[in-house]
């Protein structure tokens, strides 16, 4: 347990940041799941754009690394292209 005021403040700040990061990461994951569960090409495209936006936002806020964001976006784009090509 922290005894100094500055240490207690640092704990409060880190907890606040952790919760904010957790919410951003959860929002990003939910948008990816929405993309995966979309049935039609139109809905999937809309979900893809939303997922890309959420991934970019998480990367901009340093919740995830830039390369991780690029990889996720690439994988989603590949999945969308495969979905459209299969005609499902």
Secondary structure, 3 states (H helix, E strand, C coil): CCCCHHHHHHHHHHHHHHHHHHHHHHHHHHHHHHHHHCCCHHHHHHHHHHHHHHHHHHHHCCCCCHHHHHHHHHHHHHHHHHHHHHCC
